[in-house]
């Protein structure tokens, strides 16, 4: 700039020029705007001097770039599907802002699997930026770090929820800086928490540049970065919990609480799709309607606990009797069903029915109180006249009643005459052993 002015090429200026000054006992990163102008012996004459004006803009420059970092952090972390995604994306952003945060390590707080309620969580490395592993370690960067054991102040910060300044944290974790500039010997440890009273979701260990004074502005910036990461991580965690709870609620709504089998609601949710696919691909679907013979006697003679145990045993035996692709359902009480896709022939589904009948001849109790339960099975397959879910289930139900009428402990195929006979006479009256 001096050469340009002194050579007669006119005035010049530079905005926000980085200079390093040793004005407080260390080499400090500073920014100035300089303006240089010529001083001439007379207008248009020789340049005999340089007029200079300078203004320090360090605070403005640092404020602008830190605001940019915070904006990028918000864009990269808000709306992430999981806490791990938040941490990973935050580290990627901070890799581009090493002038203010030369490196960072994000530690996730995890509950100890074998610990009791109220036990302190363990800190596990989740993401990092600007660091590399010491030679001789294996398994990748940050593998196997005992964060609390090697750096006790990390555990203290997680337990108390207080921010701390610590020194030489990387060396104690067996890590080193990926890039030497700017130098950093201290780090700020900030709990990732929504408030001072809530338990942290992790820790944000942010390296601090040795070329910047540790001012209130610097501390506030690191704290704001941690707050953004914490808020996004907690929102993601809440979403994960909400999804988990919704999935569990749906699972409970579609499964029988006693046997763990899909229930009637699950069956009728699946059947329309299954039937459409089978029609499109010309693959018949089979349906077995199963009713236990003699179940009421188990409840009356041995008690309802014995009845519940028997129903669980029936569910387990049905799973073993059918093909891996078949779906076993508990419809209600002692009524079960099996949905069989891709049925190739009547003998194929009859073989499944035979295995079910053989497997469900179950004795309950001992001695004089021994009650043997059997199964009556109705078989229906899709085809002419049976094209929707209600028709398929109704047909199998009618065939089951025909099996009961024939003598129980057997199966019957559906035919159209069954519907007429049942509508005229109604279902057979159960004997004392039926449920």
N, C-alpha and C positions, 0 to 999 in steps of 0.2 A: 504493500500500500504506500509506503514511504517512497519507494523507487518510482512508482507511477506518478506521484505528485511532483517529486524532485526532477523527474525527467521532462516535466512540462506537459504531461498528458492529461492534466486536469485533476479535479477533485474526485474522491472516491469514498465509499463507505462500506461497511460490513455489518450486517445485523446478527445478533445472537452468536457471536463468534466464541467457540470454546477455547478457553485458555486455562492452564493449570498454574495456580498461584500458591506459594508457600507463605501464607499470611497468618496462619494460626498454629504453626508448628508442624503442619503436614501438608502434603501436596493436595490442593483442593480443586475440584472441578467447578469452574466459574464461567459465566457467559457475559459478554459485553457487546454493546453496539458501538462501533467506532465510526467517526466521520473525519476525514482528512481533507484539508483544502490548502492551496498554494498561497504563500505570502510573496508578493512580487515587489521588486525595487520600485517599479512604477507600473501603471496599467499596461499590460501587454509585454512588460519587461521580463527580465530574468527572475527565476524563482530563487528567493534567498532564504526561505523558511517554510515551515509547515504549521498550519493552524490545525489543532486537533481538539475534538470533543468526544468524550466517551461517557457511556451510561451503563451501569451494571444491570443486566436483565436476568440474573441467575434465578431469582425467585419465580419470575414469570415463565421462564423456559421450563424449570422443573415442574411448576404447577400445570403447565399445558401438557407436558408429556405424561405426567402422572394421571391426569384426567383422561388422556387417551388410553392409557393402560386400563384404567377402571372401566371405561366404556367397552373396550374389547373383552374384558373379563365378563362383564354383564352379558354381552352378546353371545359369548361362547359357553356360558354356564346355565343361563336361565332356560328352563324347559327341558333340561336333559332327562333321559328316562331313568337314570340310576345315579346313585352317589358316586360310584366309580367313574362314570362318564364325566361328572362334574369335576372331579379331581384331575382326571387325565386332560380334559380340555383346558382347565385352569393352568396346568403346568405348560401346555403348549403355548398359551398366550404369554406366560412369563418368560419363556425362552427368548422372546423378542424384546424384552425390556430389562436386559441385564445391567444397564447403566444404573438403575435404581435398585433392582433386586438381582444381584449377580448370580444367585442360585436359589433354589427352594426345594424343600422336601415336605411333602404332605403325608401325614400319618393319620390313618383311619383308626377310630376307636372301635374295638370289637369286644363283645362280651365273651368271657372265658367259658368255654363249653362245659367244663366240669365244675365250675365254681358255683357257689350258692348265690341266692338273691343278695344284692347289695355289694357284691364283690367288685373291686376296681377293674375296669376294662383293660385289655391289653392294647398297646399301640402297634399297629402294623403298617409298614410302608405301603402307600397307595400310588403315589406319583412323584416325579421329581423333574427338575429342569436345571441345566447347567452343571450337573455333577456326573462323575464317572466312578467306577468301582476300583479299589486298589488292586494291583496285580496280585495274583495268587488266590483271589476269591473265585468261586465258581457259582453258576446258577443265574447269572445276570445281575444287572445293577439293582442294588438294594435288597438282594436276596439274603434271607437269614439274619436281618438286623435285629438285635435286641435293643430297641430304642431306649427303653427305660433303664435297662441295666447299664448300658454304656454311657448314657447321658441322664443322670438322675433328675436333673432339673426339668426334663421333658415330662416325666411322670408327675413331678410336683405341679407343673403348670396345668396338666390335664386334671389333676385331683382338685386343685384350688380354683381353677378357672382364671388365673392371673397371667398377664403377659410378662415375659421375662426377656432380658438380654443375656445371651450366653456367648462364650468364646470357644473357638476351635472345635465346633460341633462336628464338622465333617471328618476331621482326623479321628475323633473318638468313635464315629460310626463306620470307620474303615473306608471312607470315600475321599475323593479329591475333586477339585474344581476342574471342569472340562475346559475352561478358558481362564487364563490368568488375569485378564483385565475386565473390569477394574479389580484391584486387590480387595479382599474381604476377610477379615479375621473374626468378626463378630456376627451374630445372628439374632433376630428378634423372634421369639417363640410366642405365637398367639393362639389361644384356644379357639377352635371353630365352634362357636356357640351362639345361640340366639340371644341369650341374656346372661347376666352374671350368675343367675340362680339355676340355669338349666345345665344339664350335663353336656360336655362338649362331644361333638360328633367326630372330632379329630384334632390335630394340631397342624398349624401352618408355621413351618420353620423357614424364615426368609433371611437369606444372607444380606448384610448391609454393606454398602460400598464404603471403603476406607477413604474415599475421595469426596465424601459428602458429610457435612456436619450432621450429627444425630439431633436434629431440631424437633420441635413439636410437630412441624409440618411433615417431616419425614416419618415420624412415628404414626401420625394420623393416617398418612397414605398407606403404610403397611397394614394398619388396623382396618382401614376401609377395604383393602384388597381381601383380607381375611374374612371380613364381614360378608362381602359379596360371595365368596366361596362357601362360607357357612350357610348363608341363606339359601343358596341354590342347592347345596347338598341336603339340607333339611327338607326343602320342598320336594326334592327327588325322592328322599327316603319316605316322606309322607305319602307320595304318590305310589311308591312301591308297596307300602303297607296297605294302602287303599286297594290297590290291584290284588294283593294277596288276600285281603279280607273279602273282596268281591268274588274272587275265584273260589275261596273256601265256602262262601255263602251259596254260590251257584252249585258247587260240588255237593253241599248238604241238601240243596233243593232237588237235585237230580239223583241222589243216592239214598238207599234205604239205610237208616241208622243202625239197625240190628245186624244185618248181614253184610253191609258194605256194597251190595249189588246196585246197579242202576235201578231206578224205580219206574213207575208207570209214566210219570211226566217225562223222564228221559227217553223212554221207549217211543212215546208219541211225538217227541221232538225229532227223533232220528228217523222214524219210519217213513214219512213223506219223501225225504231225500233219498233214502235207500230204494224206495219203490220207483222213483223217477229214474234213478241210475239203472236199475234192473230192467226197466222198460226200454230205455235207450240202448242198452247193451244186450238186450234179449237174454238176460240171465234170470231165471226164476228165483224167487225168494221164498223160503220156507219159514213157517211159524209153528212152534210147539207150545200149546197151552197145557200147563201141568197143575194138577190139583192133588194134594196129599189125601190119601184115604186113611181114616183113623186118627187124624191129628187131634180132633176134639177130645178123644179119649185120653191122649197124653196129658193135655191140660187138666182134665177133670180128675185123672188118677194120680198123676205125678206132680202136678202144679205148673204154674206158668213159667217158672225158671227152667224147668225141664223142657217145656215147649219152646222157649227161646233158644235153649241150647240145641234142640233138634233142628230148628230153622237154620241156625248157623251151620250145622252139620250138612243139612240139605244143600245149602248154597255152595259149600266147599265141594261136595260130591258132584253137583251139577257142573261146576267148572271143570272138574276132571273128566266128566263123561262126554263133554261136547268137543268140537274142534277148536283149535286156538283162535280162529277168526269168528266163531259164533259168539253172540252176546247173550248172557244170562241176565234175566230181570226178575225182581220180586215185584209182582203186581199189587198184592195186598194179602194180609193174613197168611194162609197156607197156599196161595196161588203164585206160581212162578211161570216164566215164559222163556223161550229160547228163540232168538232171531237168527236164522241161518241164511246167509247170502250165498249166491252162486251154487244153488242146488242143481246137480247134474241129472238126477233121476229120483223116482220114488224110493227105490231101494236105499239110496244114499241117506235120505232123511229118516227112513224107517230104521236104519242101523243106529242112528243117533237116538231115536226114541227107545230102541231096545236097550242101549247102554244106560239110558236114564232110568228105565224101569228096573234094570238089574241093580243099579247103584243105589236106588232109593228104597229098597226093601230093608228098612232100618228098624231093628228092635230097640225099644226104649224101656228102661227099668229092668228089674230082675224078679225072678220067682213068679209069684201069683200076680204081681203088678206089671209084668212085662207086657208091653203093647208093641205090636209090629205095625209100622207105617209103610204103606205102599204108595204108588203114584198112578193116577189115570192121566193119559196123555192124548190130547187132540192135535191132529196134524192138518195143516192147511198150507197150500202153496198158491202163489199168484198165477193168474191165468184168466181165461174167460169168466166174467162174473165176479172176479176178485181182483180189483185194481187199486183200491185205496186202503189206507191203514185200518179204518173202522171195519170194512168188509173182511179183511184178512184176520183180524183179531176175533171178530164175531164168528167167523167160520171155524177157527180153531177151537173156540169156546164151545160151539155146538158139537164138534167132534169129540171133545173131552167128555161132555155129558153123555154122548153115545157110548164112550168107553166105560164110563161108570155104570151105565145101564147094562152093558154086556157082562159085567162081573168085576170091575175094578182091577188095578194092577196090570193094565194092558193099554194099547193104543188103538185109535181109530182114525182113518182118513176121513176128511170132510167130503160129503156129497150134498147136492142141493136139497135132497129129500129131508135131510136132518133139520133144516130150518123150518120146514112145514110141520114136521112131526113135533118139534119142540114148541112151536107157536100154538099148536092145537092142544098139546097135553101139558105143557110147562115142563120145567126141569124135574128129574126124578127126586123123590123125597129122600133125604139122607137118613141113614140109619144112625144108631147111637154112636158109631165110631167116626162119623164124618165131621169135618170142620167147615 
